[in-house]
Amino acid sequence: MTASDYQNLVKLCQALDEHGVEYLVFGSFAGRLQGADLETVDVDLVPERSEGNLGRLCDALNSLRPRWRVEDSGPGVRIDGGRLEARHILGSSVALGVVTEAGLIDIVLEPRGYERGYNDLILSAVTVPVGGSTVLVGSLSDLIRSKELLGREKDRTHLPSLLERQAEIERLELIRGKYNSRGDDLGPGLSR
C-alpha cells in the first residue's frame, strides 16, 4: 500500500469516526488491509443502514468535499445541491461512487452474497489498526465468497492472492494454537 493510499484511508476513517458512523471496510481494500497483495483504486464502505447512521455517513463524506464518481480518475461531477444526502445512498441499486479529498469511495449497502450488508458482515469482521485507531474490516472468507459470487474478471484475478493470504493466516493461527495450548510465550507479534 502506498503512503498516499494509507494517508487517504486515515483521513477517511478519521472523518467517519468524528461523525460517529458505524461502518466496515470491504472489497479489495479490505483484502489489502489484511495483507493480500491486491491492486485497487477505491475503498468500499459498507455502512449500517439506519437513517441516523446514513445521515452521519453523509455528513462525514460532505466534510471531504464529495463529487459523483464517473471514472477511476478525475475530479468527478458536482453533486446536485452540493451535498450528499441519505436519499442518494438509498436510491442506489448496487453501489454509489464518490470522489473525495480522501480518494475514491464506493458506498455499498448490499455486497454480493450479503444482502443484509453490514448486519451480515459484522458477524465475522476483524479489526485492523489504522492511524492510531481500529477499523472494522470484512473478513477474508466473506470477501472471497463475495468475489466468487460476483464473478467479474477483476474479482477472479484477486481470488488467488486472497486465498493465499487466508491460508497463511490459518497456518499462523494453527501455530499460535499449538503453542498457546502448551502455555508457551509466543513473544511479540505472535500473541492474540
C-alpha positions in Angstrom: 0.0 0.0 0.0 1.4 3.4 -0.9 1.9 6.1 1.6 -0.7 8.2 -0.2 -3.3 5.3 0.0 -2.7 5.0 3.7 -2.9 8.7 4.3 -6.2 8.8 2.4 -7.5 5.9 4.5 -6.5 7.6 7.7 -8.3 10.8 6.6 -11.4 8.9 5.6 -11.6 6.9 8.9 -11.0 10.0 11.0 -13.9 11.7 9.3 -16.2 8.7 9.8 -15.1 8.3 13.4 -15.6 12.0 14.2 -19.2 11.8 12.9 -19.9 8.5 14.8 -20.5 6.4 11.6 -21.0 2.6 12.0 -19.3 1.1 9.0 -16.8 -1.5 7.9 -14.3 -1.6 5.0 -15.0 -4.3 2.4 -13.8 -5.1 -1.1 -10.3 -5.3 -2.3 -9.1 -2.6 0.1 -10.2 -4.9 2.9 -8.0 -7.6 1.5 -5.1 -5.2 1.3 -5.5 -4.2 4.9 -5.3 -7.9 5.8 -2.1 -8.4 3.9 -3.3 -9.6 0.5 -1.3 -8.3 -2.5 -4.1 -6.6 -4.4 -4.4 -3.6 -6.7 -7.4 -1.3 -6.2 -8.3 2.3 -6.8 -11.1 2.8 -4.2 -12.3 1.9 -0.7 -15.6 0.1 -0.4 -17.6 1.2 2.7 -20.5 -0.9 4.0 -22.4 1.3 6.4 -25.0 0.2 8.9 -28.3 1.2 7.2 -30.3 3.0 9.8 -31.5 6.5 8.8 -29.4 8.2 11.5 -26.2 6.3 10.5 -26.7 7.1 6.8 -27.1 10.8 7.8 -23.9 10.7 9.8 -22.1 9.0 6.9 -23.3 11.8 4.5 -22.1 14.4 7.0 -18.7 12.7 7.2 -18.4 12.4 3.4 -19.6 16.0 2.9 -16.7 17.1 5.1 -14.4 15.5 2.5 -15.9 17.5 -0.4 -17.5 14.7 -2.4 -18.3 14.7 -6.1 -20.0 12.0 -8.1 -17.5 9.4 -9.4 -17.9 8.9 -13.2 -14.5 7.2 -13.8 -11.5 6.0 -11.8 -9.6 9.3 -12.2 -10.6 12.9 -12.5 -12.4 15.3 -10.2 -15.9 13.8 -10.6 -19.1 15.6 -11.2 -20.7 18.2 -8.9 -23.4 16.8 -6.7 -26.8 18.5 -7.2 -27.4 20.7 -4.3 -23.7 20.5 -3.3 -24.3 17.9 -0.6 -24.5 14.1 -0.4 -27.8 13.0 1.2 -29.1 9.7 2.5 -31.6 9.6 -0.3 -28.7 9.3 -2.8 -27.4 6.2 -1.0 -30.8 4.6 -0.5 -31.6 5.2 -4.2 -28.5 3.4 -5.4 -29.1 -0.1 -6.8 -25.7 -1.6 -6.0 -23.1 1.0 -5.1 -22.6 4.7 -5.0 -19.2 6.1 -6.0 -17.8 9.4 -4.9 -14.5 11.2 -5.4 -13.4 12.9 -2.1 -10.4 14.6 -0.6 -9.6 11.1 0.9 -9.7 9.4 -2.5 -12.3 7.3 -4.3 -15.0 5.7 -2.2 -17.8 3.3 -3.1 -20.7 3.0 -0.6 -22.1 -0.5 -0.9 -25.3 -1.4 1.0 -25.6 -5.0 -0.2 -22.3 -6.6 -1.2 -22.9 -9.7 -3.3 -23.8 -12.6 -1.1 -24.6 -10.4 1.9 -28.0 -8.8 1.3 -28.3 -7.6 4.8 -25.0 -5.8 4.3 -23.3 -4.5 7.5 -25.5 -6.7 9.7 -24.3 -9.9 7.8 -20.6 -8.9 7.6 -20.2 -7.6 11.1 -20.6 -11.1 12.4 -17.1 -12.2 11.2 -15.4 -8.8 10.8 -11.9 -8.3 12.0 -10.2 -5.1 13.4 -7.2 -3.6 11.8 -5.1 -0.7 13.2 -5.3 2.5 11.1 -3.8 5.8 12.1 -4.0 5.3 15.8 -7.4 3.7 15.9 -9.0 0.5 14.8 -11.2 -0.1 11.8 -13.7 -2.9 11.2 -12.9 -4.8 8.1 -14.8 -7.6 6.3 -13.2 -11.0 6.8 -11.2 -12.6 4.1 -13.6 -15.5 3.9 -16.6 -13.2 3.4 -14.6 -11.2 0.8 -13.6 -14.4 -1.1 -17.3 -15.6 -1.1 -18.5 -12.2 -2.4 -15.9 -12.1 -5.1 -16.7 -15.6 -6.2 -20.3 -14.7 -6.5 -19.6 -11.5 -8.4 -17.5 -13.4 -11.0 -16.1 -10.3 -12.7 -12.7 -10.6 -14.3 -11.1 -8.3 -11.7 -12.6 -10.3 -8.9 -11.3 -13.6 -10.4 -7.8 -12.2 -10.7 -7.9 -11.2 -7.0 -9.0 -14.6 -5.7 -5.6 -16.4 -5.8 -4.0 -13.6 -3.6 -6.9 -13.7 -1.2 -6.9 -17.5 -0.9 -3.1 -17.5 -0.4 -3.4 -14.9 2.4 -6.3 -16.7 4.1 -4.2 -19.9 4.1 -1.2 -18.1 5.5 -3.4 -16.7 8.3 -4.9 -20.1 9.1 -1.3 -21.6 9.3 -0.3 -18.9 11.8 -3.4 -19.5 13.9 -2.6 -23.2 14.0 0.9 -22.4 15.2 -0.4 -20.0 17.8 -3.0 -22.5 19.0 -0.4 -25.2 19.3 2.0 -23.1 21.3 -0.7 -21.4 23.4 -2.2 -24.8 24.4 1.2 -25.7 25.9 1.4 -22.3 27.7 4.4 -21.2 25.8 5.1 -17.5 25.5 4.9 -16.6 21.8 6.7 -13.4 22.0 5.9 -10.1 20.3 3.9 -10.4 17.0 2.5 -13.9 17.9 0.1 -13.0 20.6 -3.7 -12.9 20.4 
